[in-house]
Amino acid sequence: MKKLTALLATALIAATAGVAQARDLGPDEALKLRDAGTILSFDKLNAAALAKHPGATVGETELDEEYGRYIYQVDLLDAQGVQWDVELDASNAQILKDHQDD
């Protein structure tokens, strides 16, 4: 029983440590990063996401900092009504994740 408790405690600590490494950035901070050239413009990031799903429209967007890397997340709705979650490296528009929203 003690092993199980220790294992669960370790798993919980590991899970919360990962969560603590990501933070949402507000609009003011995002604009400062863009103006400094640290991240690309939001138009360029949206265009890169839309290139994966031609004809889609942009929904919600979010900029996060994860482990020192800026991640731009965008929700897309394609022409068939399918929702997509696309994550890009905000510094170079590299697609990191592209999956259908459940």
N, CA and C of each residue as an Amber inpcrd file, in Angstrom:
protein
   306
   0.8230000  -1.2000000   0.0000000   0.0000000   0.0000000   0.0000000
   0.8630000   1.2590000   0.0000000   1.9730000   1.2190000   0.7540000
   2.8520000   2.3740000   0.7980000   3.4770000   2.6460000  -0.5680000
   3.7920000   1.5640000  -1.3070000   4.3630000   1.7490000  -2.6400000
   3.3630000   2.4300000  -3.5630000   2.1080000   2.0200000  -3.4780000
   1.0700000   2.6110000  -4.3160000   0.8880000   4.0880000  -3.9920000
   0.8640000   4.4240000  -2.7110000   0.7180000   5.8150000  -2.2890000
   1.9020000   6.6450000  -2.7740000   3.1000000   6.1110000  -2.6340000
   4.2950000   6.8270000  -3.0830000   4.2780000   7.0110000  -4.5980000
   3.8420000   5.9900000  -5.3070000   3.7710000   6.0740000  -6.7660000
   2.7630000   7.1280000  -7.2070000   1.6110000   7.1570000  -6.5740000
   0.5940000   8.1570000  -6.9160000   1.0670000   9.5690000  -6.5830000
   1.7460000   9.7170000  -5.4620000   2.2590000  11.0320000  -5.0700000
   3.3070000  11.5130000  -6.0730000   4.1710000  10.6190000  -6.5060000
   5.1930000  10.9680000  -7.4910000   4.5540000  11.3620000  -8.8150000
   3.5510000  10.6220000  -9.2360000   2.8620000  10.9370000 -10.4910000
   2.1750000  12.3000000 -10.4030000   1.5730000  12.6020000  -9.2690000
   0.8940000  13.8810000  -9.0760000   1.8920000  15.0360000  -9.1130000
   3.0230000  14.8670000  -8.4720000   4.0490000  15.9130000  -8.4770000
   4.5720000  16.1360000  -9.8910000   4.8220000  15.0690000 -10.6120000
   5.3140000  15.1900000 -11.9870000   4.2920000  15.8890000 -12.8730000
   3.0240000  15.5650000 -12.6990000   1.9710000  16.1680000 -13.5180000
   1.8340000  17.6590000 -13.2250000   1.8850000  18.0520000 -11.9770000
   1.7360000  19.4620000 -11.6450000   2.9770000  20.2530000 -12.0000000
   4.1330000  19.6310000 -12.0110000   5.3590000  20.3280000 -12.4100000
   5.2730000  20.7350000 -13.8690000   4.7220000  19.8840000 -14.7190000
   4.5640000  20.2100000 -16.1330000   3.5980000  21.3500000 -16.3390000
   2.5470000  21.3850000 -15.5720000   1.5520000  22.4410000 -15.6920000
   2.1490000  23.7820000 -15.2820000   2.9880000  23.7810000 -14.2810000
   3.5790000  25.0210000 -13.7940000   4.5320000  25.6370000 -14.8100000
   5.0030000  24.8750000 -15.7840000   5.9480000  25.3730000 -16.7650000
   5.2710000  26.1300000 -17.9030000   3.9640000  26.0880000 -18.0120000
   3.2500000  26.7790000 -19.0830000   2.4820000  27.9570000 -18.4950000
   2.5220000  29.0790000 -19.2210000   1.7280000  30.2160000 -18.7570000
   1.1630000  30.9570000 -19.9560000  -0.0590000  31.4300000 -19.7850000
  -0.7270000  32.2170000 -20.8200000  -0.1580000  33.6280000 -20.7950000
   0.0450000  34.1910000 -21.9670000   0.5280000  35.5610000 -22.0610000
  -0.6260000  36.4700000 -22.4590000  -0.6970000  37.6030000 -21.8290000
  -1.7380000  38.5700000 -22.1390000  -1.4290000  39.3380000 -23.4050000
  -2.4070000  40.0840000 -23.8980000  -2.2380000  40.8280000 -25.1530000
  -1.0750000  41.8220000 -25.1200000  -0.8890000  42.5190000 -24.0040000
   0.1890000  43.5050000 -23.9290000   1.5570000  42.8460000 -24.0530000
   1.7440000  41.7460000 -23.3530000   3.0180000  41.0410000 -23.4090000
   3.2500000  40.4450000 -24.8020000   2.1840000  39.9170000 -25.4040000
   2.2910000  39.3450000 -26.7440000   2.7020000  40.4190000 -27.7590000
   2.1180000  41.6020000 -27.6590000   2.4680000  42.6890000 -28.5800000
   3.9190000  43.1410000 -28.3900000   4.3760000  43.1670000 -27.1450000
   5.7730000  43.5340000 -26.8880000   6.7200000  42.5170000 -27.5190000
   6.3910000  41.2360000 -27.4050000   7.2220000  40.1910000 -28.0030000
   7.2350000  40.3080000 -29.5220000   6.0860000  40.6070000 -30.1030000
   6.0020000  40.7910000 -31.5560000   6.8190000  42.0000000 -31.9930000
   6.6530000  43.1180000 -31.2910000   7.3640000  44.3410000 -31.6460000
   8.8790000  44.1850000 -31.4990000   9.3050000  43.3530000 -30.5500000
  10.7350000  43.1070000 -30.3400000  11.3040000  42.1130000 -31.3510000
  10.4280000  41.4740000 -32.1240000  10.8770000  40.4850000 -33.0980000
  11.1040000  39.1090000 -32.5100000  10.6870000  38.9070000 -31.2760000
  10.8380000  37.6020000 -30.6210000   9.8790000  36.5820000 -31.2100000
   8.6800000  37.0440000 -31.5420000   7.6970000  36.1820000 -32.2040000
   7.2660000  36.8450000 -33.5020000   6.7080000  36.0550000 -34.4030000
   6.2010000  36.5740000 -35.6760000   4.8880000  37.3110000 -35.4580000
   4.4870000  38.0610000 -36.4610000   3.2030000  38.7540000 -36.3800000
   2.0770000  37.7230000 -36.3450000   0.9770000  38.1160000 -35.7740000
  -0.1630000  37.2060000 -35.6600000  -0.7520000  36.9040000 -37.0320000
  -0.6370000  37.8440000 -37.9660000  -1.0910000  37.5930000 -39.3360000
  -0.2860000  36.4580000 -39.9690000   1.0250000  36.4690000 -39.7830000
   1.8770000  35.4130000 -40.3360000   1.5900000  34.0700000 -39.6750000
   1.3780000  34.0880000 -38.3710000   1.0820000  32.8410000 -37.6580000
  -0.2630000  32.2730000 -38.0940000  -1.2570000  33.1440000 -38.2170000
  -2.5730000  32.6890000 -38.6870000  -2.4800000  32.1490000 -40.1080000
  -1.7090000  32.8210000 -40.9660000  -1.5620000  32.3710000 -42.3540000
  -0.9140000  30.9840000 -42.4080000   0.0610000  30.7360000 -41.5450000
   0.7140000  29.4210000 -41.5170000  -0.2770000  28.3400000 -41.0790000
  -1.1090000  28.6520000 -40.1050000  -2.1190000  27.6840000 -39.6530000
  -3.1630000  27.4490000 -40.7530000  -3.5900000  28.5230000 -41.4020000
  -4.5990000  28.4060000 -42.4660000  -4.0660000  27.6700000 -43.6880000
  -2.7550000  27.7190000 -43.9050000  -2.1670000  26.9990000 -45.0350000
  -2.3560000  25.4920000 -44.8850000  -2.4600000  25.0160000 -43.6510000
  -2.7090000  23.5960000 -43.3960000  -4.1620000  23.2220000 -43.6610000
  -5.0520000  24.2040000 -43.5970000  -6.4880000  23.9660000 -43.7610000
  -7.0940000  25.0830000 -44.6230000  -6.8330000  25.0440000 -45.9360000
  -7.3450000  26.0900000 -46.8290000  -8.8750000  26.2190000 -46.7120000
  -9.3310000  27.4520000 -46.6880000 -10.7610000  27.7170000 -46.5940000
 -11.2850000  27.7680000 -45.1750000 -10.4260000  27.4730000 -44.1980000
 -10.8470000  27.5050000 -42.7960000 -10.8940000  28.9460000 -42.3040000
 -11.5550000  29.1420000 -41.1790000 -11.5890000  30.4480000 -40.5300000
 -10.9700000  30.3200000 -39.1460000 -10.3710000  31.4200000 -38.7060000
  -9.6980000  31.4570000 -37.4110000 -10.7170000  31.7460000 -36.3160000
 -10.6580000  30.9590000 -35.2590000 -11.4870000  31.1890000 -34.0740000
 -10.6330000  31.7880000 -32.9820000 -10.6110000  31.1470000 -31.8330000
  -9.8230000  31.6270000 -30.7020000  -8.3390000  31.4120000 -30.9430000
  -7.5460000  32.3430000 -30.4230000  -6.0970000  32.2070000 -30.4600000
  -5.5460000  32.4530000 -29.0610000  -4.3530000  31.9170000 -28.8240000
  -3.7360000  32.0610000 -27.5110000  -2.2290000  31.9460000 -27.6710000
  -1.5120000  32.7310000 -26.9020000  -0.0580000  32.6460000 -26.8820000
   0.3650000  32.2000000 -25.4980000   1.1520000  31.1260000 -25.4470000
   1.6540000  30.5890000 -24.1860000   3.1630000  30.5510000 -24.2150000
   3.7430000  30.5610000 -23.0430000   5.1690000  30.2980000 -22.9110000
   5.2980000  28.9500000 -22.2240000   5.9470000  28.0110000 -22.8850000
   6.1320000  26.6700000 -22.3440000   7.6110000  26.3240000 -22.3860000
   8.1990000  26.1620000 -21.2220000   9.6110000  25.7890000 -21.1260000
  10.5060000  26.7440000 -21.9120000  10.2020000  28.0360000 -21.8390000
  11.0070000  29.0400000 -22.5110000  10.7140000  29.2030000 -23.9950000
   9.7340000  28.5100000 -24.5070000   9.3690000  28.5630000 -25.9270000
   7.9780000  29.1820000 -26.0410000   7.7960000  30.0590000 -27.0310000
   6.4930000  30.6890000 -27.2360000   5.6740000  29.8590000 -28.2180000
   4.4950000  29.4510000 -27.7590000   3.6100000  28.5840000 -28.5330000
   2.3250000  29.3540000 -28.8470000   2.0060000  29.4290000 -30.1320000
   0.7840000  30.0890000 -30.5810000  -0.2410000  29.0010000 -30.8830000
  -1.3740000  29.0710000 -30.2150000  -2.4370000  28.0880000 -30.4060000
  -3.6080000  28.7730000 -31.1110000  -4.1060000  28.1000000 -32.1370000
  -5.2160000  28.6780000 -32.9040000  -6.2610000  27.5970000 -33.1710000
  -7.5140000  27.9640000 -32.9900000  -8.6340000  27.0800000 -33.3110000
  -9.1380000  27.4600000 -34.6920000  -9.2670000  26.4710000 -35.5640000
  -9.7580000  26.6940000 -36.9160000 -11.0580000  25.9340000 -37.1360000
 -11.9050000  26.4770000 -37.9780000 -13.1250000  25.8000000 -38.4180000
 -13.0280000  25.6900000 -39.9300000 -12.9380000  24.4410000 -40.4420000
 -12.7710000  24.2780000 -41.8930000 -14.1090000  24.3470000 -42.6190000
 -14.0430000  24.2870000 -43.9370000 -15.2280000  24.4480000 -44.7870000
 -16.2650000  23.3460000 -44.5640000 -15.8360000  22.1940000 -44.0430000
 -16.7540000  21.0860000 -43.7630000 -17.3200000  21.1440000 -42.3470000
 -16.9690000  22.1900000 -41.5980000 -17.4620000  22.3410000 -40.2360000
 -16.6500000  21.5840000 -39.1950000 -15.4660000  21.1250000 -39.5640000
 -14.5910000  20.3960000 -38.6350000 -13.6930000  21.3960000 -37.9230000
 -13.5940000  21.2470000 -36.6080000 -12.7280000  22.1160000 -35.8210000
 -11.3470000  21.4960000 -35.6820000 -10.3110000  22.3320000 -35.8050000
  -8.9260000  21.9080000 -35.7120000  -8.2070000  22.7330000 -34.6600000
  -7.3290000  22.0770000 -33.9150000  -6.4330000  22.7460000 -32.9770000
  -5.0440000  22.6970000 -33.5880000  -4.4820000  23.8770000 -33.8360000
  -3.1560000  23.9590000 -34.4310000  -2.2520000  24.7210000 -33.4600000
  -1.0650000  24.1560000 -33.2110000  -0.0720000  24.8200000 -32.3740000
   1.1670000  25.0760000 -33.2210000   1.6950000  26.2990000 -33.1010000
   2.8670000  26.6960000 -33.8660000   3.9310000  27.2650000 -32.9330000
   5.1790000  27.1110000 -33.3370000   6.2600000  27.8160000 -32.6670000
   6.1170000  29.2710000 -33.1060000   5.8890000  30.1650000 -32.1670000
   5.5890000  31.5560000 -32.5050000   6.7960000  32.3070000 -33.0490000
   7.9900000  31.7460000 -32.9030000   9.1770000  32.4380000 -33.4010000
   9.4410000  32.1780000 -34.8810000   8.8940000  31.0580000 -35.4160000
   9.1880000  30.7260000 -36.8150000   8.0020000  30.1120000 -37.5810000
   6.8560000  29.9930000 -36.9500000   5.6140000  29.4680000 -37.5420000
   5.6740000  27.9810000 -37.8740000   6.6220000  27.2560000 -37.2990000
   6.6770000  25.8040000 -37.4970000   5.4630000  25.1670000 -36.8210000
   4.7550000  24.3000000 -37.5650000   3.6020000  23.5950000 -37.0150000
   4.1030000  22.5230000 -36.0540000   3.6400000  22.5930000 -34.8120000
   4.0290000  21.6250000 -33.7880000   2.9630000  20.5480000 -33.6070000
   1.7110000  20.9750000 -33.6720000   0.5860000  20.0410000 -33.5490000
  -0.5150000  20.4990000 -34.4880000  -1.2170000  19.5410000 -35.0320000
  -2.3370000  19.8230000 -35.9190000  -3.2950000  18.6410000 -35.7780000
  -4.3150000  18.8170000 -34.9460000  -5.2330000  17.7060000 -34.7570000
  -6.6750000  18.1930000 -34.7040000  -7.5370000  17.2720000 -35.0720000
  -8.9640000  17.5400000 -35.0730000  -9.4460000  17.6570000 -33.6380000
 -10.2680000  18.6740000 -33.3940000 -10.8170000  18.9030000 -32.0600000
 -11.9410000  17.9090000 -31.8330000 -11.9540000  17.2730000 -30.6810000
 -13.0140000  16.2930000 -30.3530000 -14.2370000  16.9550000 -29.8160000
